[in-house]
């Protein structure tokens, strides 16, 4: 099933601070990918693109990424950035593929180096470069850039992972795995390097943005079978998020209790070896085939179902 993209741009912010945001939902991974554009210049960024992978057959494809490219071509946009919010545990990143198609630079938060150091040990990759050189730009906390004429800045948002960032682009903030839609709460914090305390602090920084700031999440699991949603505001999150309205201790208690019941994402061990490498698929071996490496019994104690 392919769901239509949705575009939004209405807030009280000044006109030159309102990017056009179009979300593309991938029902296989419940992921939301974004094209964020400055209407005045036609410059855009792609955020958290999905490289398709079927774990049952081992097939890879670029359907999601090509859908983004078709939309960008239709609108006449020029891709200025390809951005990941963190190394994803539930889908492959299409950043490398899209760089090859567009020539645009790739970027991620500088904390990715900490994730690389962690996972190179898990995969027994002693020679794997853990300096973030797989991306064209590593953003520091508070660093600024732009999409066309719209100012943007980077907020470090650790908790879900060591490398998670929020991109604040004009009046829009791309929070991925920190806040979900208010009826879904917040992201898990039990991955290697995760911390519910750090997640709480990251959420508080996001909620300190102006109330009218549009928040765009990276997943929607459609509670109750409702249609996918991915846009809220700071004010809506403060008023209605089911995991908020508590102090830090209360939040950590419910977050950690919830996390103990969750099975690991089915693609975590597949995805991290791709996504810590900037979205590069493994090199082909002598027989022309590419292979993933899966460490057995690494994530002990996680529920199986």
Buried (B, 14 or more C-beta within 10 A) or exposed (E): EEEEBBEBBEBEBEEBBBBBBBBBBBEBBBBBBBBBBBBEBBBBBBBBBBBBBEEEEEEBEBEBBBBBBEBBEEBEBBBBBBBBBBBBBBBBBBBBBBBEBBEBBBBBBBBBBBBBBBBBBBBEBEEBEBEBEBBBBBBEBEBEBBBBEBEBBBBBBBBBBBBBBBBBBBBBBBBBBBBBBBBBBBBBBBBBBBBBBBBBEBBEEBBEBEEEBBBBBBBBEBEEEEEBBBBBBBBBBEEEBBBBEEEEEEBBEBBBEBBEEEEBBEBBBBBBBBBBBBBBBEEEEEEEEEEBEEEEEBBEEBEEE
